[in-house]
Amino acid sequence: MKDLKRLLDQNKAWAENINASDPDFFPNLAKQQSPRFLWIGCSDSRVPATQLVGMVPGEMFVHRNVANVVDHTDFNCLSVMQYAVDVLKVDHIIVCGHHSCGGVKAAMDNLQLGLIDNWLRHVQDVLHEHEELLAKVSDENERLNRLCELNVIEQVLNVGRTTIVQSAWQRGQELVVHGWIYGLENGLLRDLNVSIDNAEGLSDVYRGAISNAI
């Protein structure tokens, strides 16, 4: 219970600090949210979305799951995307993975962990799709990190193929999907050069990103 009290105490201190510097912050935040970004990232506790980019509450809409997977049957992720695109009218969707991802490593090592094994089959599909590319990387840790990056690129493709994003582009809505990777070892984000803003360029951008991935 002491750990929980510490969290509540820290929340109180955080809220008091914000009120002291900007008394209107919370009243204004409570009225509406108007983020320009949707972040689709990993659930890993070391990768806090808004904190990484120095944003405050209200500036980024966030969806996180193990290994930052975008699956076309995952109605949780799709519902977040539709609300972000159709209601909030975000300008950017950022798929962000990270190096040394535990979910990606479990998929690469074919570990048997239980229910999550079914979820990680999506990452194993990425592994099998790019087996020849990954075989060129001799160092195991480096191979894991390359798979983390390839997984991001694949998920960007998946985002771009959703009916949500396709429909937004068809009606002329400005929306760009990006793929980033986060380095736990240095705290830096890196653009994987897989930014897509229309259906026609989807395949070309994807192929270009894959060719530069290894």
C-alpha positions as a Markdown table, in Angstrom:
| # | Residue | x | y | z |
|---|---|---|---|---|
| 1 | Met | 0.0 | 0.0 | 0.0 |
| 2 | Lys | 2.9 | 2.3 | 0.5 |
| 3 | Asp | 3.8 | 2.2 | -3.2 |
| 4 | Leu | 0.2 | 3.2 | -4.0 |
| 5 | Lys | 0.3 | 6.1 | -1.6 |
| 6 | Arg | 3.5 | 7.2 | -3.1 |
| 7 | Leu | 1.8 | 7.4 | -6.5 |
| 8 | Leu | -1.1 | 9.4 | -5.1 |
| 9 | Asp | 1.3 | 11.8 | -3.4 |
| 10 | Gln | 3.4 | 12.3 | -6.5 |
| 11 | Asn | 0.2 | 13.0 | -8.5 |
| 12 | Lys | -0.8 | 15.6 | -6.0 |
| 13 | Ala | 2.6 | 17.3 | -6.2 |
| 14 | Trp | 2.5 | 17.1 | -10.0 |
| 15 | Ala | -1.0 | 18.8 | -10.2 |
| 16 | Glu | 0.1 | 21.4 | -7.7 |
| 17 | Asn | 3.2 | 22.3 | -9.7 |
| 18 | Ile | 1.1 | 22.7 | -12.9 |
| 19 | Asn | -1.5 | 24.8 | -11.1 |
| 20 | Ala | 1.2 | 27.0 | -9.7 |
| 21 | Ser | 2.7 | 27.7 | -13.1 |
| 22 | Asp | -0.6 | 27.8 | -15.1 |
| 23 | Pro | -3.8 | 28.1 | -13.1 |
| 24 | Asp | -6.0 | 27.7 | -16.2 |
| 25 | Phe | -4.3 | 24.5 | -17.5 |
| 26 | Phe | -6.7 | 21.9 | -16.0 |
| 27 | Pro | -9.9 | 23.9 | -16.5 |
| 28 | Asn | -9.0 | 24.4 | -20.2 |
| 29 | Leu | -7.9 | 20.8 | -20.6 |
| 30 | Ala | -11.2 | 19.6 | -19.2 |
| 31 | Lys | -13.2 | 21.4 | -21.9 |
| 32 | Gln | -11.8 | 19.6 | -24.8 |
| 33 | Gln | -8.8 | 17.7 | -26.4 |
| 34 | Ser | -7.4 | 18.7 | -29.7 |
| 35 | Pro | -4.2 | 16.6 | -30.3 |
| 36 | Arg | -2.6 | 16.6 | -33.7 |
| 37 | Phe | -0.9 | 13.3 | -33.2 |
| 38 | Leu | -1.9 | 9.7 | -32.6 |
| 39 | Trp | 0.9 | 7.6 | -31.1 |
| 40 | Ile | 0.7 | 3.8 | -31.6 |
| 41 | Gly | 3.5 | 2.4 | -29.4 |
| 42 | Cys | 4.6 | -0.5 | -27.2 |
| 43 | Ser | 3.3 | -1.1 | -23.7 |
| 44 | Asp | 6.8 | -1.3 | -22.4 |
| 45 | Ser | 7.1 | 0.8 | -19.2 |
| 46 | Arg | 10.4 | 2.3 | -20.5 |
| 47 | Val | 8.8 | 4.0 | -23.4 |
| 48 | Pro | 6.4 | 6.7 | -22.1 |
| 49 | Ala | 4.9 | 8.3 | -25.3 |
| 50 | Thr | 4.3 | 11.9 | -24.3 |
| 51 | Gln | 7.3 | 12.1 | -22.1 |
| 52 | Leu | 9.7 | 11.1 | -24.9 |
| 53 | Val | 8.6 | 14.0 | -27.1 |
| 54 | Gly | 8.3 | 16.6 | -24.3 |
| 55 | Met | 4.5 | 16.9 | -24.6 |
| 56 | Val | 1.9 | 17.8 | -22.0 |
| 57 | Pro | -1.5 | 16.2 | -21.5 |
| 58 | Gly | -3.9 | 17.0 | -24.3 |
| 59 | Glu | -1.3 | 17.1 | -27.1 |
| 60 | Met | -1.1 | 13.4 | -28.1 |
| 61 | Phe | -3.7 | 10.6 | -28.4 |
| 62 | Val | -2.1 | 7.3 | -27.5 |
| 63 | His | -2.7 | 3.6 | -28.1 |
| 64 | Arg | -0.2 | 1.1 | -26.7 |
| 65 | Asn | 0.1 | -2.7 | -26.9 |
| 66 | Val | 2.8 | -5.4 | -26.7 |
| 67 | Ala | 5.2 | -4.9 | -29.6 |
| 68 | Asn | 3.2 | -2.0 | -31.1 |
| 69 | Val | 1.2 | -4.3 | -33.4 |
| 70 | Val | -1.5 | -3.0 | -35.7 |
| 71 | Asp | -3.8 | -6.0 | -36.5 |
| 72 | His | -6.9 | -5.6 | -38.7 |
| 73 | Thr | -9.0 | -7.6 | -36.3 |
| 74 | Asp | -8.0 | -5.7 | -33.2 |
| 75 | Phe | -11.1 | -3.5 | -32.6 |
| 76 | Asn | -9.4 | -1.8 | -29.6 |
| 77 | Cys | -6.7 | -0.4 | -31.9 |
| 78 | Leu | -9.0 | 0.3 | -34.8 |
| 79 | Ser | -11.5 | 2.1 | -32.5 |
| 80 | Val | -8.7 | 4.4 | -31.2 |
| 81 | Met | -7.6 | 5.0 | -34.8 |
| 82 | Gln | -11.1 | 5.8 | -36.0 |
| 83 | Tyr | -11.7 | 8.2 | -33.1 |
| 84 | Ala | -8.4 | 9.9 | -33.7 |
| 85 | Val | -8.8 | 10.3 | -37.4 |
| 86 | Asp | -12.6 | 10.8 | -37.8 |
| 87 | Val | -13.4 | 12.8 | -34.6 |
| 88 | Leu | -10.2 | 14.4 | -33.4 |
| 89 | Lys | -8.9 | 14.9 | -37.0 |
| 90 | Val | -5.2 | 14.2 | -36.1 |
| 91 | Asp | -2.7 | 15.2 | -38.8 |
| 92 | His | -0.1 | 12.4 | -38.0 |
| 93 | Ile | -0.2 | 8.8 | -36.9 |
| 94 | Ile | 3.2 | 7.7 | -35.5 |
| 95 | Val | 3.9 | 4.0 | -35.1 |
| 96 | Cys | 6.9 | 3.8 | -32.7 |
| 97 | Gly | 8.7 | 0.7 | -31.7 |
| 98 | His | 11.9 | 0.4 | -29.6 |
| 99 | His | 15.1 | -1.5 | -29.6 |
| 100 | Ser | 15.4 | -4.5 | -27.3 |
| 101 | Cys | 11.7 | -5.0 | -27.3 |
| 102 | Gly | 10.7 | -8.0 | -25.1 |
| 103 | Gly | 7.7 | -8.9 | -27.2 |
| 104 | Val | 9.8 | -8.9 | -30.4 |
| 105 | Lys | 12.5 | -10.9 | -28.7 |
| 106 | Ala | 10.0 | -13.5 | -27.5 |
| 107 | Ala | 8.7 | -13.8 | -31.0 |
| 108 | Met | 12.2 | -14.1 | -32.5 |
| 109 | Asp | 13.1 | -16.8 | -29.9 |
| 110 | Asn | 9.7 | -18.6 | -30.3 |
| 111 | Leu | 9.2 | -18.6 | -26.5 |
| 112 | Gln | 6.1 | -20.2 | -25.1 |
| 113 | Leu | 4.6 | -17.7 | -22.7 |
| 114 | Gly | 0.9 | -18.5 | -22.9 |
| 115 | Leu | -1.9 | -16.4 | -24.3 |
| 116 | Ile | 0.4 | -13.7 | -25.6 |
| 117 | Asp | 2.0 | -16.2 | -28.0 |
| 118 | Asn | -1.1 | -15.8 | -30.2 |
| 119 | Trp | -0.6 | -12.0 | -30.3 |
| 120 | Leu | 3.1 | -12.3 | -31.1 |
| 121 | Arg | 2.4 | -14.5 | -34.1 |
| 122 | His | 2.0 | -11.2 | -35.9 |
| 123 | Val | 5.6 | -10.3 | -35.1 |
| 124 | Gln | 6.7 | -13.8 | -36.2 |
| 125 | Asp | 5.0 | -13.2 | -39.5 |
| 126 | Val | 7.3 | -10.2 | -39.9 |
| 127 | Leu | 10.3 | -12.4 | -39.0 |
| 128 | His | 9.4 | -15.0 | -41.6 |
| 129 | Glu | 8.7 | -12.4 | -44.2 |
| 130 | His | 12.2 | -10.9 | -43.9 |
| 131 | Glu | 14.1 | -14.0 | -42.9 |
| 132 | Glu | 16.7 | -13.5 | -45.6 |
| 133 | Leu | 17.4 | -9.9 | -44.7 |
| 134 | Leu | 17.8 | -10.7 | -41.0 |
| 135 | Ala | 20.1 | -13.6 | -41.8 |
| 136 | Lys | 22.7 | -11.1 | -43.0 |
| 137 | Val | 23.0 | -9.7 | -39.5 |
| 138 | Ser | 25.4 | -11.9 | -37.5 |
| 139 | Asp | 25.2 | -10.2 | -34.1 |
| 140 | Glu | 22.1 | -11.4 | -32.2 |
| 141 | Asn | 21.3 | -8.1 | -30.4 |
| 142 | Glu | 21.7 | -6.2 | -33.7 |
| 143 | Arg | 19.4 | -8.7 | -35.4 |
| 144 | Leu | 16.8 | -8.2 | -32.7 |
| 145 | Asn | 17.0 | -4.4 | -33.2 |
| 146 | Arg | 16.6 | -4.8 | -36.9 |
| 147 | Leu | 13.6 | -6.9 | -36.4 |
| 148 | Cys | 12.2 | -4.2 | -34.1 |
| 149 | Glu | 12.6 | -1.8 | -36.9 |
| 150 | Leu | 11.2 | -4.1 | -39.6 |
| 151 | Asn | 8.2 | -4.6 | -37.3 |
| 152 | Val | 7.5 | -0.9 | -37.2 |
| 153 | Ile | 7.7 | -0.6 | -41.0 |
| 154 | Glu | 5.2 | -3.5 | -41.3 |
| 155 | Gln | 2.8 | -1.9 | -38.9 |
| 156 | Val | 3.0 | 1.4 | -40.8 |
| 157 | Leu | 1.9 | -0.5 | -43.8 |
| 158 | Asn | -0.9 | -2.1 | -41.8 |
| 159 | Val | -2.1 | 1.3 | -40.6 |
| 160 | Gly | -2.1 | 2.7 | -44.2 |
| 161 | Arg | -4.2 | -0.3 | -45.4 |
| 162 | Thr | -7.0 | 0.2 | -42.8 |
| 163 | Thr | -10.3 | 1.3 | -44.1 |
| 164 | Ile | -10.0 | 4.2 | -41.6 |
| 165 | Val | -6.9 | 5.7 | -43.2 |
| 166 | Gln | -7.9 | 4.8 | -46.7 |
| 167 | Ser | -11.2 | 6.5 | -46.3 |
| 168 | Ala | -9.6 | 9.6 | -44.8 |
| 169 | Trp | -7.3 | 9.9 | -47.8 |
| 170 | Gln | -10.1 | 9.3 | -50.3 |
| 171 | Arg | -12.0 | 12.3 | -48.9 |
| 172 | Gly | -8.9 | 14.5 | -49.1 |
| 173 | Gln | -8.1 | 14.6 | -45.3 |
| 174 | Glu | -4.5 | 15.5 | -44.7 |
| 175 | Leu | -3.1 | 12.6 | -42.7 |
| 176 | Val | 0.5 | 11.2 | -42.7 |
| 177 | Val | 1.5 | 7.9 | -41.2 |
| 178 | His | 5.1 | 7.6 | -39.9 |
| 179 | Gly | 7.4 | 4.9 | -38.5 |
| 180 | Trp | 9.9 | 5.7 | -35.7 |
| 181 | Ile | 12.2 | 3.7 | -33.5 |
| 182 | Tyr | 13.3 | 4.5 | -29.9 |
| 183 | Gly | 16.7 | 3.7 | -28.6 |
| 184 | Leu | 16.6 | 2.6 | -25.0 |
| 185 | Glu | 20.3 | 2.8 | -24.9 |
| 186 | Asn | 20.4 | 6.6 | -25.6 |
| 187 | Gly | 16.9 | 7.9 | -25.2 |
| 188 | Leu | 16.7 | 9.1 | -28.8 |
| 189 | Leu | 13.9 | 8.7 | -31.4 |
| 190 | Arg | 14.8 | 8.0 | -35.0 |
| 191 | Asp | 12.7 | 8.3 | -38.1 |
| 192 | Leu | 12.7 | 5.1 | -40.2 |
| 193 | Asn | 11.9 | 7.1 | -43.4 |
| 194 | Val | 8.6 | 5.4 | -43.9 |
| 195 | Ser | 6.1 | 8.3 | -44.0 |
| 196 | Ile | 3.0 | 7.8 | -46.1 |
| 197 | Asp | 0.4 | 10.4 | -47.0 |
| 198 | Asn | -1.6 | 8.7 | -49.8 |
| 199 | Ala | -2.8 | 5.3 | -50.9 |
| 200 | Glu | -1.0 | 5.4 | -54.2 |
| 201 | Gly | 2.5 | 5.7 | -52.7 |
| 202 | Leu | 2.0 | 3.1 | -50.0 |
| 203 | Ser | 3.8 | 0.2 | -51.7 |
| 204 | Asp | 6.7 | 2.3 | -53.0 |
| 205 | Val | 7.5 | 3.9 | -49.6 |
| 206 | Tyr | 7.2 | 0.5 | -47.9 |
| 207 | Arg | 9.6 | -1.1 | -50.3 |
| 208 | Gly | 12.1 | 1.8 | -50.0 |
| 209 | Ala | 12.0 | 1.5 | -46.2 |
| 210 | Ile | 12.6 | -2.2 | -46.3 |
| 211 | Ser | 15.6 | -1.9 | -48.7 |
| 212 | Asn | 17.2 | 0.6 | -46.3 |
| 213 | Ala | 16.4 | -1.4 | -43.1 |
| 214 | Ile | 19.4 | -3.7 | -43.1 |
